[in-house]
Amino acid sequence: MMLTAVLVLGLMACIFGVLLGYSAVRFKVEGDPLVERIDALLPQTQCGQCNYPGCKPYAQAIANNEAEINQCPPGGEATIQALADLLERDPKPLNPENGSESEKTIVIIDENDCIGCTLCIQACPVDAIVGAAKQMHTVIADECTGCNLCIPPCPVDCIYIEPVKTDLKVWQWSKPTDISVTTV
């Protein structure tokens, strides 16, 4: 009796396994490679300043010609130029309705003033804030994208913005201000 039950369950598992395998191959949904390439160029801050809930929906809108390439303040001019090159479009200046380009920042929580309300955790789109209810919260600096979406919901104003410290991870050559060519 026990052996029959094991054999029946084993047979059912094999049948369902074959059905799932067939379904995975037959109904596979291919991602749009253009959307993936556009998304790879975006800064992944998930800040919503582009009027989309994150970088992937914005990339989808660009690919569908529903959004312009100049709506990403965190990406700034460099991202606009990269998108223009990829899509073979003319670059445009950053749309001022979406914000302005600024230096990269992260947020810091003043742990002495934090009351543990968890509103900042709920607002963070990249899960860069850790803590528990009625306990102190802190920001994982390497995960923070500087979107600043956690600041408005904080009832005690214990979250503040700080520029990212320059280290080897974020350092870039400064753009030359005067390009003059001298010939010898």
C-alpha positions, 0 to 999 in steps of 0.5 A, a space after each residue: 500500500 505504501 509502495 503504491 502511494 510512493 509510485 503514484 506520487 513519483 509518477 505525478 511528479 514526473 508528469 508535472 515536471 514534463 508539463 512545466 518543462 514544456 510550458 517553460 520552453 513553449 511559452 517563454 517570454 523574451 525580453 526586449 533587448 533594446 529595453 535592456 540596453 537602455 536600462 543598462 545606461 540609466 543610473 538605477 536610482 529608481 528615484 521617479 524624477 523621470 515621471 516613471 516609477 523606476 529606471 526599467 519602466 522609463 527604459 520601456 517608455 523610451 523604447 516605445 517612443 513614449 518618453 524623451 531621453 532627457 528626463 533623468 536628472 541623476 544620469 545627467 548629460 552623460 546619460 542623455 548623450 549615451 542614450 542619444 548615441 544608442 538610439 541614434 537620436 540628437 541629444 537634448 538638454 536635460 528637461 528642467 521639469 524633471 529636475 536639475 543635474 547635481 552632484 551624487 549624494 547619499 542620505 544619512 540618518 541621525 541615529 540619535 534622533 531616529 524614532 524607528 517609525 519605518 516610514 523611511 524603510 517603506 519609501 526606499 526603492 532600493 532597500 538601502 535602509 535597515 532597521 526595525 520598528 521602534 528601533 534605530 535605522 541606518 543607511 547602507 551607504 553602498 546601496 543608497 542611490 541618493 534618490 532622497 525619497 526617504 526624506 519627506 516621510 520622516 516625521 522627525 527630520 532626522 535624515 539629511 543629504 550628504 555628498 558622496 565621498 570621492 573614492 576609487 569607486 566614484 572618482 572620474 576625470 573632470 571635463 576639460 574646460 579649455 581644449 586648445 590644440 597646439 601644433 609644433 
